[in-house]
């Protein structure tokens, strides 16, 4: 796994309290370290009964703090130093007892004193039995924490330690990782920017069973939505059918057809600063969509296809009346004459930047995790990029988008 630009060399303090789901926090710490973060772990006495300090130390390669008066260095007070240098503090699992202490300012262990000293975002992942979760005291404590800007993730519903089922399971490590990433992003440069991103292919129905589609997986669009969110942007992700996990903190709009994607995009860009049209929208749809399944026969089946509405052309037509929309970026998936075809599309659709990629290559384009693209600006200048991970391509595109917004 490659490092995440947003988390690289950032100081993250992970507080672990006494709950059986502490074992999940081990996986969370591993995920954060692999993303490039510097992770310090604080264990309460109760937490150390569930997971030994050595487990976390082996993963983070840093001392695990268990004592109230642990000193990081001879001249430092542990909780003050950790709280000051923490770019983010995560408490997972957060028991009902710890949530109550945090809400009312108690500082009776290393974890709670560090939380009081922390001046950057705090994320808590509650975990407890359903009756404790539903208790008005717990709900009141969470309301206090939310009002103070604490990010609360979960809990989820499912099997609990008692053997019962209900709400109270700690959220899974991957969800907590995505939430941590989002919490870190809220102080990035694009916090006042609204970006619309389209992703994936559309499905144009033939009958209730069959459709016309393409090979787009949505990976490039999702990477762009994540990269924009990482910079602090308010992101709307409009996507066709896909199996990809949702991007945490992003407004998710699922559509199926080109017609519905067009309507969703035009509505979203009316109050947006930028549009990145990465979706592979169908150019044609069946002229008719039968109400019942077309039965198989020995005869040839002919489909009459009609053009779908061109979304970028519709955006261009409305752009003169939209003073807020500062940048529109399109994609050109080509199999030949890559740059020439992309430049033509750039001009016809009044784009500020176009991303051209040759989808006939096995290591670039649809379904794979890598892309080899050429960026062409409104002046026609082409910058050919080497083969990169799609997340790396997305970072470069968002860099260019920030420049376009600043310039316009």
Beta strands, then each sheet from edge to edge (+ up, - down):
strand 1: 11-16
strand 2: 38-43
strand 3: 88-94
strand 4: 122-126
strand 5: 151-152
strand 6: 156-159
strand 7: 165-169
strand 8: 194-199
strand 9: 204-205
strand 10: 211-212
strand 11: 234-239
strand 12: 251-254
strand 13: 274-277
strand 14: 284-286
strand 15: 305-307
strand 16: 327-334
strand 17: 353-358
strand 18: 370-371
strand 19: 373-377
strand 20: 382-384
strand 21: 388-389
sheet 1: 2+ 1+ 3+ 4+ 5+
sheet 2: 6+ 7-
sheet 3: 12+ 11+ 8+ 13+ 16+ 17+ 19- 20+
sheet 4: 9+ 10-
sheet 5: 14+ 15-
sheet 6: 18+ 21-
end
